[in-house]
Amino acid sequence: MLCKTTDKAFDDPEWAFEIKWDGYRAIADLRHEEMRLYSRNGLDFSQKFKKITQALKIQEHEMVLDGEIVAYDDKGKPNFQWLQQIGDNPNLVLIYQVFDLLWLNGHSTEELSYLQRRELLKEALIQNEIIQFSDHILENGKEFFNAATEMGLEGIVAKKTDSIYKENLRSSDWLKIKNNQTDEAIICGFTEPKGSRSKFGSLILGKYLGGEIVFCGHTGTGFDDQRLTELHALMKPLITDKSAFKITPKTNAKATWIKPELVAEIKFTEITKDHIYRHPVFLRLRDDVKPEDVEFNSENQEKIEIVKTSEPKKRTSKNDVIKKIGKQELKLTNRNKIYFPKDEVSKGDVIDYYQSISKYILPHLKDRPQSMNRFPNGINGLSFYQKDAADETPEWIKIEKVFSESSDKYINYIICNDKETMAYLNNLGCIELNVWTSRLPTADFPDYLVLDLDPSEKNSFQDVVETAHAVKEVLDLAEIGGIPKTSGSTGIHIYIPMGAKYSYDQVKDFGHLLMQIVQQKLPDLTTLERSLQKRDKNKIYLDYLQNRRGQTLASVYSLRPKDGAPVSMPLEWSEVGAGLKPTDFNIHNALNRLKEKGDLFKPVLGKGVDMLKAIEKLES
């Protein structure tokens, strides 16, 4: 995807802004055993930039990446000329600045919006000193452009936040804003040198217009002796008797014509009406650009004008609605998009469902870090997990910085305490709501213990029901209560209130003890083997390891991304019987059940069991 040009930086909440890197545009295709790294026009970069190729091998996902290979000079700035001299300097500092994602794990991402692709990319890309995620800012383009100018960078790129990726198209959804006006032109010949100058006097430039090359001026500046020699050596084999122009132009000295195969990048002050560059200065050769792509089009003839108003309009499509929820006004987008194709359940239906049950589900979401599992194109589309709140998260959303031991960093978790935050999450594509088992500020002390009965493909749901009753027998022996709920998928979860009195390790070890006794009761039906490879495919896995700090589970009353739009629903023990099916509770009947039964799950937030007394009962 290519950019059009605009003259001035602008501010707009619907646009994002990135650095315009001064390097080689490169696609990295990591879908096959033999990795490919190639230029805009298909040139193989894998050998020329072996550092990049080697560094990409640490990636864990099948991806197609779009980015820029950038060389850094001794002042730490991107330097295109140094990049061109990589053969002479193999120790050059190179970075592949990755800014887009076109494919991930078997799915094209090109139809996702810019922000969705960026969030996927940030989550999937493993960064090191050579492979970097090229970040962006939102809305504040003028300030960002000024900062780029002060740093001596080439400029910035503006990208519409809802834009999809359009291959081989120069789109007004992407705009480049440069410190200097630069352009690409075909070298069609050179003039003889004058005075003490060697090799050639100036380059004769052309561009395609209506399928023909037209003359657009000379440039005789921007060369030192080394450049004159190197460029002359490249032009010499291309010398021909015939001019590339349909109408041979009058040149400022005797001309030598060459085949139109070399592309130069120049800077200039303006282009006249008859297509002549004023004050052109040679910058460099562009061997990553095909001559046939160098043409006068909207890139040169019309600049994109961004019309601003003091207050941005609230623009909505027929599928969008601006709605006041709680204390906030939210733009809910693509409400008619189908999320559950077999059930014809739309994104709007999902948002409405959660609003209808808000008074039941919010107490179980309150103060718990959210790990977002996003399905922007429904349950049959690409999904991805996102822990960190995005930069564009509204200020009214509650965000808590929580240290993650697994990733050894702080994560900005969204905390869903109200209806408006829940609608915001649903609008991002969160079909299910996944939360920690502990709340803030007691993040190290879970409110409940979760026993997860996870069947294999060969187990029936009645096997799960039988196992759940074995768990109930063990809980009765310990004289503690537990609340069963459907997982919304194929299993059953049993929750035991712990009252935030014990550490995660203590709760997990207690869960292990309970599951060991269950396994002794049903040795032919259940297993504690963690490894999928070693696990008996005919047995139900007794999973107690969900009780770890940072582990998230689908909340009670949460929809699950399965056919039938099932809901994870708490049960009375009398309901855990032969007629129970995991699809009994869904988006259509959950609210009526809640009105009838109330919040059966409320006790899990209560006082909690006495673990030591429970263990004594089990021992006796």
C-alpha positions as CSV (number, residue, x, y, z in Angstrom):
1,M,0.0,0.0,0.0
2,L,1.3,3.4,-1.0
3,C,0.8,7.0,0.2
4,K,-0.5,10.1,-1.4
5,T,1.0,13.4,-0.4
6,T,-0.3,16.4,1.6
7,D,1.6,19.6,2.2
8,K,0.8,20.3,5.9
9,A,0.6,18.4,9.1
10,F,-2.8,18.3,10.7
11,D,-4.6,17.2,13.9
12,D,-7.5,14.8,13.6
13,P,-8.9,12.2,16.1
14,E,-9.5,9.8,13.2
15,W,-5.9,9.7,12.1
16,A,-2.7,8.1,13.4
17,F,0.8,9.4,12.7
18,E,4.1,7.5,12.3
19,I,7.6,8.4,11.5
20,K,8.5,8.4,7.8
21,W,11.6,6.2,7.7
22,D,14.3,7.0,5.3
23,G,15.1,3.5,4.1
24,Y,14.0,0.6,1.9
25,R,10.4,-0.5,2.1
26,A,10.4,-4.3,2.6
27,I,7.9,-7.1,3.0
28,A,8.9,-10.1,5.3
29,D,7.0,-13.3,4.5
30,L,7.3,-15.7,7.4
31,R,4.7,-18.2,6.3
32,H,7.1,-20.9,4.9
33,E,10.2,-22.7,6.0
34,E,12.2,-20.5,3.7
35,M,11.7,-17.0,4.8
36,R,11.3,-14.2,2.1
37,L,12.4,-10.6,2.5
38,Y,11.8,-8.5,-0.6
39,S,11.4,-4.9,-1.9
40,R,8.4,-3.0,-3.3
41,N,9.2,-4.3,-6.8
42,G,10.0,-7.8,-5.8
43,L,13.8,-7.6,-5.4
44,D,15.2,-10.2,-3.0
45,F,16.6,-8.5,0.1
46,S,17.3,-11.7,2.1
47,Q,21.0,-11.9,1.1
48,K,21.7,-8.2,0.9
49,F,20.4,-7.7,4.4
50,K,21.3,-11.0,6.1
51,K,21.2,-9.3,9.6
52,I,17.5,-8.7,9.1
53,T,16.8,-12.2,7.8
54,Q,18.6,-13.8,10.7
55,A,16.9,-11.6,13.3
56,L,13.5,-12.5,11.9
57,K,14.0,-16.2,12.7
58,I,13.0,-15.6,16.3
59,Q,9.4,-14.9,15.3
60,E,7.0,-17.5,16.6
61,H,4.0,-16.8,14.3
62,E,3.3,-17.2,10.6
63,M,3.2,-13.6,9.5
64,V,3.6,-11.3,6.6
65,L,5.1,-8.0,7.8
66,D,5.4,-4.6,6.1
67,G,8.1,-2.2,7.2
68,E,11.2,-0.3,6.3
69,I,14.8,-1.3,6.5
70,V,16.7,1.6,8.0
71,A,20.5,2.2,8.4
72,Y,21.7,4.5,11.2
73,D,24.7,6.7,10.8
74,D,27.3,7.6,13.5
75,K,24.9,10.3,14.8
76,G,22.1,7.8,15.3
77,K,20.0,9.1,12.5
78,P,18.4,7.2,9.6
79,N,20.8,7.6,6.6
80,F,19.7,6.3,3.2
81,Q,23.2,6.8,1.6
82,W,24.7,4.6,4.3
83,L,22.1,2.0,3.5
84,Q,23.1,2.0,-0.1
85,Q,26.7,1.3,0.9
86,I,26.0,-1.8,2.9
87,G,28.3,-3.9,0.7
88,D,31.2,-1.8,1.8
89,N,30.1,-1.8,5.5
90,P,28.7,-5.1,6.6
91,N,28.8,-3.9,10.3
92,L,26.2,-1.2,9.5
93,V,23.6,-0.6,12.2
94,L,20.4,-1.9,10.6
95,I,16.8,-1.9,12.0
96,Y,13.7,-3.3,10.4
97,Q,11.0,-0.9,11.5
98,V,7.8,-2.9,11.2
99,F,4.6,-0.9,10.9
100,D,2.0,-3.3,9.4
101,L,0.7,-6.8,9.4
102,L,-0.8,-8.4,6.4
103,W,-1.2,-12.0,7.5
104,L,-1.2,-13.9,10.8
105,N,-1.5,-17.6,11.5
106,G,-3.5,-18.7,8.4
107,H,-5.6,-15.5,8.0
108,S,-5.2,-12.4,6.0
109,T,-5.5,-9.3,8.1
110,E,-5.8,-6.8,5.3
111,E,-9.5,-6.3,5.8
112,L,-9.0,-5.3,9.4
113,S,-8.7,-1.7,10.3
114,Y,-5.4,0.0,10.8
115,L,-5.7,0.0,14.6
116,Q,-6.8,-3.6,14.7
117,R,-3.8,-4.6,12.5
118,R,-1.5,-2.6,14.7
119,E,-2.7,-4.2,17.9
120,L,-2.3,-7.6,16.4
121,L,1.2,-6.7,15.2
122,K,2.3,-5.4,18.6
123,E,1.0,-8.5,20.3
124,A,2.5,-11.0,17.8
125,L,5.9,-9.4,17.0
126,I,8.9,-10.4,19.0
127,Q,11.2,-7.4,19.1
128,N,15.0,-7.3,19.5
129,E,17.8,-4.9,18.7
130,I,17.2,-5.4,14.9
131,I,13.4,-6.0,14.6
132,Q,11.4,-3.1,16.0
133,F,7.7,-2.2,16.2
134,S,7.3,1.3,14.6
135,D,5.0,3.1,17.0
136,H,2.4,5.7,16.3
137,I,0.6,8.5,18.0
138,L,-3.0,9.5,17.6
139,E,-4.6,12.8,16.7
140,N,-1.7,15.2,17.3
141,G,-0.1,15.3,13.9
142,K,1.2,18.9,14.0
143,E,3.1,18.4,17.2
144,F,4.5,15.1,16.0
145,F,5.6,16.7,12.7
146,N,7.4,19.5,14.5
147,A,9.2,17.0,16.7
148,A,10.2,14.9,13.6
149,T,11.5,18.1,12.0
150,E,13.6,19.1,15.0
151,M,15.1,15.6,15.1
152,G,16.2,16.0,11.4
153,L,13.9,13.2,10.2
154,E,12.4,13.1,6.7
155,G,8.8,13.6,7.8
156,I,5.8,11.7,9.0
157,V,3.1,9.5,7.6
158,A,-0.6,10.0,8.5
159,K,-2.9,6.9,8.4
160,K,-6.6,6.8,8.8
161,T,-7.4,4.7,11.9
162,D,-10.3,2.8,10.2
163,S,-8.5,2.2,6.9
164,I,-8.0,-1.3,5.5
165,Y,-4.8,-2.4,3.7
166,K,-5.1,-2.0,-0.1
167,E,-2.3,-3.7,-1.9
168,N,-0.6,-1.9,-4.8
169,L,-2.8,1.2,-4.4
170,R,-1.7,4.7,-3.7
171,S,-4.5,5.7,-1.3
172,S,-5.6,8.9,0.3
173,D,-6.1,6.8,3.5
174,W,-2.3,7.1,3.9
175,L,-0.6,10.4,3.5
176,K,3.1,11.4,3.6
177,I,4.1,14.8,4.9
178,K,7.7,15.6,4.2
179,N,10.0,18.3,5.6
180,N,11.2,18.9,2.0
181,Q,9.4,18.2,-1.2
182,T,10.9,15.2,-2.8
183,D,10.0,13.0,-5.7
184,E,11.2,10.2,-7.9
185,A,12.2,10.7,-11.6
186,I,13.6,8.5,-14.3
187,I,17.1,9.3,-15.5
188,C,16.7,9.5,-19.3
189,G,20.2,10.8,-20.1
190,F,23.0,13.1,-19.1
191,T,24.7,16.2,-20.5
192,E,28.4,16.7,-21.1
193,P,30.4,18.3,-18.3
194,K,31.7,21.8,-18.4
195,G,34.8,23.4,-16.8
196,S,36.5,21.3,-14.2
197,R,33.6,18.9,-13.8
198,S,34.2,15.3,-14.8
199,K,31.9,12.5,-16.1
200,F,28.7,14.5,-16.8
201,G,27.1,17.9,-16.3
202,S,23.5,17.2,-15.3
203,L,21.0,14.4,-15.4
204,I,18.0,14.6,-17.8
205,L,14.8,13.7,-15.9
206,G,11.5,12.3,-17.1
207,K,8.3,10.8,-15.7
208,Y,5.4,8.8,-17.2
209,L,2.3,10.7,-18.1
210,G,-0.5,9.0,-20.0
211,G,1.8,6.0,-20.8
212,E,4.6,8.2,-22.2
213,I,7.7,9.6,-20.7
214,V,7.7,13.4,-20.5
215,F,10.6,15.7,-19.8
216,C,10.6,17.3,-16.4
217,G,14.0,19.1,-16.2
218,H,17.7,18.7,-15.4
219,T,19.5,18.4,-12.1
220,G,23.2,19.2,-11.9
221,T,23.5,19.6,-8.1
222,G,23.8,17.2,-5.3
223,F,26.9,15.4,-6.6
224,D,30.5,15.0,-5.3
225,D,33.3,13.4,-7.3
226,Q,32.6,10.0,-6.0
227,R,28.9,10.2,-6.9
228,L,29.7,11.5,-10.3
229,T,32.0,8.5,-10.9
230,E,29.7,5.9,-9.5
231,L,26.6,7.2,-11.3
232,H,28.4,7.6,-14.6
233,A,29.6,3.9,-14.4
234,L,26.0,2.8,-14.0
235,M,24.7,4.9,-16.9
236,K,27.4,4.0,-19.4
237,P,26.2,0.5,-20.2
238,L,22.7,2.0,-20.9
239,I,23.8,4.5,-23.5
240,T,21.5,4.4,-26.6
241,D,21.0,6.5,-29.7
242,K,17.3,7.0,-29.2
243,S,15.7,9.4,-26.7
244,A,13.1,7.9,-24.3
245,F,10.9,10.9,-24.9
246,K,8.3,11.0,-27.6
247,I,9.2,14.7,-28.2
248,T,12.9,15.1,-27.6
249,P,13.4,18.1,-25.3
250,K,15.9,20.9,-25.8
251,T,18.7,20.4,-23.2
252,N,21.1,22.9,-21.7
253,A,24.1,21.1,-23.2
254,K,24.8,18.2,-25.6
255,A,22.8,15.2,-24.5
256,T,23.7,11.5,-24.2
257,W,20.6,9.4,-24.0
258,I,20.3,6.2,-21.9
259,K,17.7,3.6,-21.6
260,P,15.1,4.6,-18.9
261,E,16.1,2.1,-16.3
262,L,17.5,4.1,-13.4
263,V,15.3,6.1,-10.9
264,A,16.6,9.1,-9.0
265,E,15.1,10.7,-5.9
266,I,15.3,14.5,-6.0
267,K,14.2,17.4,-3.8
268,F,12.7,20.5,-5.4
269,T,10.8,23.7,-4.6
270,E,7.8,23.3,-7.0
271,I,6.5,21.7,-10.2
272,T,5.5,24.0,-13.0
273,K,2.3,23.6,-15.0
274,D,4.3,22.1,-17.9
275,H,5.7,19.4,-15.5
276,I,9.2,20.9,-14.9
277,Y,10.9,20.7,-11.5
278,R,12.2,24.0,-10.1
279,H,15.5,23.9,-8.3
280,P,15.9,20.1,-8.4
281,V,18.7,18.6,-6.3
282,F,19.8,14.9,-6.7
283,L,19.5,13.0,-3.5
284,R,20.1,9.3,-4.4
285,L,19.3,6.4,-6.6
286,R,16.2,4.4,-5.8
287,D,16.9,0.8,-6.9
288,D,13.8,-0.3,-4.9
289,V,11.4,1.6,-7.3
290,K,10.5,0.4,-10.8
291,P,10.8,3.0,-13.6
292,E,7.3,2.2,-14.9
293,D,5.9,3.2,-11.5
294,V,7.4,6.7,-11.7
295,E,4.5,8.6,-13.2
296,F,2.7,11.9,-12.8
297,N,-0.6,11.1,-11.1
298,S,-2.4,12.4,-8.0
299,E,0.9,12.1,-6.2
300,N,2.2,15.0,-8.2
301,Q,-0.8,16.8,-9.7
302,E,-3.1,17.1,-6.8
303,K,-2.3,17.4,-3.1
304,I,-4.7,16.0,-0.6
305,E,-6.3,18.8,1.3
306,I,-7.5,18.0,4.8
307,V,-10.3,20.3,5.8
308,K,-10.5,20.8,9.5
309,T,-13.2,22.2,11.8
310,S,-12.9,23.3,15.4
311,E,-15.1,20.5,16.5
312,P,-14.8,17.1,14.6
313,K,-18.2,15.9,13.4
314,K,-19.6,12.7,14.8
315,R,-19.7,10.7,11.5
316,T,-21.7,7.5,11.5
317,S,-22.5,5.0,8.9
318,K,-25.9,3.2,8.8
319,N,-24.3,0.5,10.9
320,D,-23.0,2.9,13.5
321,V,-24.8,4.6,16.3
322,I,-23.8,7.2,18.9
323,K,-25.4,6.2,22.2
324,K,-25.3,7.4,25.8
325,I,-24.5,4.5,28.1
326,G,-24.0,5.2,31.8
327,K,-22.2,8.6,32.0
328,Q,-20.6,8.4,28.6
329,E,-21.5,8.9,24.9
330,L,-20.1,6.0,22.9
331,K,-19.8,5.5,19.1
332,L,-20.8,1.9,18.6
333,T,-19.6,0.7,15.1
334,N,-20.6,-2.0,12.7
335,R,-23.5,-3.1,14.8
336,N,-24.9,-5.2,11.9
337,K,-21.8,-7.2,11.5
338,I,-22.6,-10.9,12.0
339,Y,-20.5,-12.3,14.9
340,F,-22.2,-15.8,15.1
341,P,-23.0,-16.7,11.4
342,K,-24.9,-19.9,12.1
343,D,-27.1,-18.2,14.7
344,E,-27.4,-14.8,12.9
345,V,-26.3,-13.0,16.0
346,S,-24.8,-9.6,15.3
347,K,-22.3,-7.4,17.1
348,G,-25.2,-5.2,18.1
349,D,-26.9,-8.2,19.7
350,V,-23.8,-8.9,21.7
351,I,-23.6,-5.3,23.0
352,D,-27.3,-5.3,23.8
353,Y,-27.0,-8.7,25.6
354,Y,-24.3,-7.4,28.0
355,Q,-26.2,-4.2,28.7
356,S,-29.3,-6.3,29.5
357,I,-27.5,-8.4,32.1
358,S,-25.2,-5.6,33.4
359,K,-26.5,-5.6,37.0
360,Y,-25.7,-9.4,37.3
361,I,-22.3,-9.5,35.6
362,L,-20.7,-6.2,36.7
363,P,-20.2,-7.3,40.4
364,H,-18.1,-10.2,39.0
365,L,-16.0,-7.9,36.8
366,K,-15.5,-5.2,39.3
367,D,-11.9,-4.3,40.1
368,R,-10.6,-7.3,38.1
369,P,-7.9,-6.9,35.4
370,Q,-9.3,-7.7,31.9
371,S,-7.5,-9.7,29.3
372,M,-9.2,-8.8,26.0
373,N,-10.0,-11.7,23.6
374,R,-11.0,-9.8,20.5
375,F,-13.0,-11.1,17.5
376,P,-13.3,-8.1,15.2
377,N,-14.8,-10.3,12.4
378,G,-16.9,-12.7,14.5
379,I,-16.2,-16.2,15.8
380,N,-15.1,-17.5,12.4
381,G,-12.6,-14.7,11.9
382,L,-9.2,-14.0,13.2
383,S,-9.1,-13.4,17.0
384,F,-6.3,-12.2,19.3
385,Y,-5.6,-11.6,22.9
386,Q,-4.7,-8.1,24.1
387,K,-3.6,-7.4,27.7
388,D,-2.3,-3.8,27.4
389,A,-4.8,-1.0,27.0
390,A,-4.2,0.7,23.6
391,D,-2.9,4.3,23.5
392,E,-6.2,5.4,22.1
393,T,-8.2,4.1,25.1
394,P,-10.5,6.9,26.3
395,E,-9.5,8.8,29.4
396,W,-12.7,7.8,31.2
397,I,-11.8,4.1,31.1
398,K,-10.2,2.9,34.3
399,I,-6.7,1.5,33.7
400,E,-4.5,0.0,36.3
401,K,-0.8,-0.7,35.9
402,V,-0.1,-4.3,37.2
403,F,3.2,-6.1,37.3
404,S,3.3,-9.3,35.3
405,E,5.7,-11.9,36.5
406,S,5.4,-14.0,33.3
407,S,6.5,-11.1,31.0
408,D,8.6,-9.3,33.7
409,K,6.9,-5.9,33.0
410,Y,4.0,-3.7,34.0
411,I,0.8,-4.1,32.0
412,N,-1.9,-1.5,31.6
413,Y,-5.0,-3.5,32.3
414,I,-8.5,-2.2,31.6
415,I,-10.8,-2.5,34.7
416,C,-14.5,-2.9,33.8
417,N,-16.6,-1.4,36.6
418,D,-19.5,0.1,34.7
419,K,-21.8,-0.4,31.8
420,E,-20.0,2.1,29.5
421,T,-16.7,0.3,29.8
422,M,-18.4,-3.0,29.1
423,A,-19.9,-1.6,26.0
424,Y,-16.5,-0.2,25.0
425,L,-14.9,-3.6,25.3
426,N,-17.8,-5.3,23.3
427,N,-17.4,-2.6,20.6
428,L,-13.7,-3.6,20.3
429,G,-14.8,-7.2,19.5
430,C,-14.7,-8.7,23.0
431,I,-17.4,-11.4,22.7
432,E,-16.3,-12.9,26.0
433,L,-15.0,-11.1,29.1
434,N,-11.9,-12.6,30.7
435,V,-10.9,-11.7,34.2
436,W,-8.5,-12.5,37.0
437,T,-9.6,-14.5,40.0
438,S,-8.4,-11.7,42.3
439,R,-9.3,-8.1,42.5
440,L,-7.3,-5.0,43.0
441,P,-5.8,-4.0,45.4
442,T,-5.6,-7.6,46.8
443,A,-4.1,-8.8,43.5
444,D,-2.0,-11.5,45.1
445,F,-5.0,-13.1,46.9
446,P,-7.7,-14.8,44.8
447,D,-11.3,-14.5,45.7
448,Y,-12.1,-18.1,44.7
449,L,-10.6,-21.4,43.7
450,V,-11.5,-22.7,40.2
451,L,-11.7,-26.5,39.5
452,D,-11.9,-26.9,35.7
453,L,-13.2,-30.2,34.4
454,D,-11.8,-30.3,30.8
455,P,-13.0,-33.2,28.6
456,S,-11.1,-34.7,25.7
457,E,-12.8,-35.1,22.3
458,K,-13.8,-38.7,23.2
459,N,-15.6,-37.7,26.4
460,S,-19.3,-37.1,26.5
461,F,-20.8,-34.3,28.5
462,Q,-22.3,-36.9,30.8
463,D,-18.8,-37.9,31.7
464,V,-18.2,-34.3,32.7
465,V,-21.4,-34.4,34.8
466,E,-20.3,-37.6,36.5
467,T,-16.9,-36.0,37.3
468,A,-18.6,-32.9,38.7
469,H,-20.6,-35.1,41.2
470,A,-17.4,-36.7,42.3
471,V,-16.0,-33.2,43.0
472,K,-19.2,-32.5,45.0
473,E,-18.7,-35.6,47.1
474,V,-15.1,-34.5,47.9
475,L,-16.4,-31.0,48.8
476,D,-19.0,-32.5,51.1
477,L,-16.3,-34.5,52.8
478,A,-14.4,-31.3,53.4
479,E,-17.7,-29.6,54.5
480,I,-17.2,-26.7,52.1
481,G,-19.5,-25.4,49.4
482,G,-18.8,-25.0,45.7
483,I,-20.8,-23.5,42.9
484,P,-20.9,-25.3,39.5
485,K,-21.2,-23.4,36.2
486,T,-21.1,-24.4,32.6
487,S,-17.9,-23.2,30.9
488,G,-20.0,-22.2,27.9
489,S,-18.0,-24.7,25.9
490,T,-17.6,-28.4,26.7
491,G,-16.7,-28.5,30.3
492,I,-17.9,-27.5,33.8
493,H,-16.2,-25.2,36.3
494,I,-16.6,-25.4,40.0
495,Y,-15.9,-22.3,42.1
496,I,-15.0,-22.4,45.8
497,P,-15.0,-19.0,47.6
498,M,-11.6,-18.2,49.3
499,G,-12.3,-14.7,50.5
500,A,-9.0,-13.3,49.4
501,K,-7.3,-14.8,52.5
502,Y,-4.8,-17.1,50.9
503,S,-2.0,-16.6,48.3
504,Y,-2.2,-18.0,44.8
505,D,0.2,-20.8,45.6
506,Q,-1.8,-21.8,48.6
507,V,-5.1,-21.8,46.7
508,K,-3.5,-23.7,43.8
509,D,-2.0,-26.4,46.1
510,F,-5.4,-26.8,47.8
511,G,-7.0,-27.3,44.4
512,H,-4.3,-29.9,43.6
513,L,-5.2,-31.8,46.7
514,L,-8.9,-31.8,45.9
515,M,-8.3,-32.9,42.4
516,Q,-6.0,-35.8,43.6
517,I,-8.9,-37.1,45.7
518,V,-11.3,-36.8,42.7
519,Q,-8.8,-38.7,40.5
520,Q,-8.6,-41.5,43.1
521,K,-12.4,-41.8,43.0
522,L,-12.5,-41.9,39.2
523,P,-9.2,-43.3,38.0
524,D,-10.5,-44.7,34.7
525,L,-12.3,-41.5,33.7
526,T,-10.0,-38.6,34.9
527,T,-6.3,-37.6,34.8
528,L,-3.9,-35.1,36.2
529,E,-1.5,-35.4,33.3
530,R,-0.7,-31.9,32.1
531,S,1.1,-32.8,28.9
532,L,-1.3,-33.2,25.9
533,Q,1.1,-35.7,24.3
534,K,1.1,-37.9,27.4
535,R,-2.5,-37.5,28.4
536,D,-4.9,-40.3,27.8
537,K,-7.4,-39.2,25.1
538,N,-10.3,-40.9,26.8
539,K,-10.0,-39.0,30.1
540,I,-11.1,-35.8,31.6
541,Y,-8.3,-33.5,32.6
542,L,-8.7,-32.2,36.2
543,D,-7.2,-28.8,35.8
544,Y,-6.3,-26.9,39.0
545,L,-3.6,-24.8,37.3
546,Q,-6.0,-22.1,36.4
547,N,-5.4,-20.7,39.9
548,R,-2.3,-18.7,39.0
549,R,-1.6,-15.0,39.3
550,G,-2.4,-13.3,36.0
551,Q,-4.5,-16.3,34.7
552,T,-7.8,-15.2,33.2
553,L,-11.0,-17.1,32.7
554,A,-14.2,-16.3,31.0
555,S,-16.4,-14.6,33.6
556,V,-19.7,-16.0,34.8
557,Y,-22.6,-14.8,32.4
558,S,-20.0,-14.2,29.6
559,L,-20.8,-15.2,26.1
560,R,-18.4,-17.7,24.6
561,P,-17.3,-17.6,20.9
562,K,-19.0,-20.9,19.9
563,D,-21.8,-21.8,17.7
564,G,-25.1,-21.3,19.5
565,A,-23.8,-18.2,21.3
566,P,-23.6,-20.1,24.6
567,V,-23.3,-18.4,28.0
568,S,-21.3,-19.5,31.0
569,M,-24.1,-20.0,33.5
570,P,-24.0,-20.9,37.2
571,L,-26.1,-23.9,38.3
572,E,-27.8,-25.4,41.2
573,W,-26.4,-28.8,42.0
574,S,-29.8,-30.3,41.4
575,E,-29.5,-29.2,37.7
576,V,-26.2,-31.0,37.2
577,G,-27.8,-34.2,35.9
578,A,-28.5,-36.4,32.9
579,G,-30.4,-33.8,30.9
580,L,-27.8,-31.0,31.1
581,K,-26.2,-29.8,27.9
582,P,-23.5,-27.1,27.5
583,T,-25.7,-25.3,25.0
584,D,-28.7,-25.0,27.3
585,F,-27.9,-21.4,28.2
586,N,-27.3,-18.9,25.4
587,I,-27.7,-15.2,24.4
588,H,-31.5,-15.7,23.9
589,N,-32.5,-17.2,27.2
590,A,-29.9,-16.1,29.7
591,L,-31.6,-12.9,30.8
592,N,-34.9,-14.7,31.6
593,R,-33.1,-17.3,33.7
594,L,-31.3,-14.5,35.6
595,K,-34.7,-12.8,36.3
596,E,-36.0,-16.2,37.5
597,K,-33.1,-17.5,39.5
598,G,-31.2,-14.3,40.5
599,D,-27.4,-14.3,40.8
600,L,-26.6,-17.9,41.8
601,F,-22.9,-17.0,41.6
602,K,-23.0,-14.3,44.4
603,P,-21.7,-16.6,47.1
604,V,-18.3,-16.9,45.4
605,L,-17.7,-13.3,46.5
606,G,-18.5,-14.1,50.1
607,K,-16.5,-14.9,53.2
608,G,-14.6,-17.9,51.9
609,V,-13.8,-21.3,53.3
610,D,-11.4,-22.1,56.1
611,M,-8.8,-24.1,54.2
612,L,-7.1,-25.7,57.2
613,K,-10.3,-26.9,58.7
614,A,-11.3,-28.3,55.3
615,I,-8.0,-30.2,55.1
616,E,-8.5,-31.6,58.6
617,K,-11.9,-32.9,57.5
618,L,-10.4,-34.6,54.5
619,E,-7.7,-36.2,56.6
620,S,-10.2,-37.6,59.1
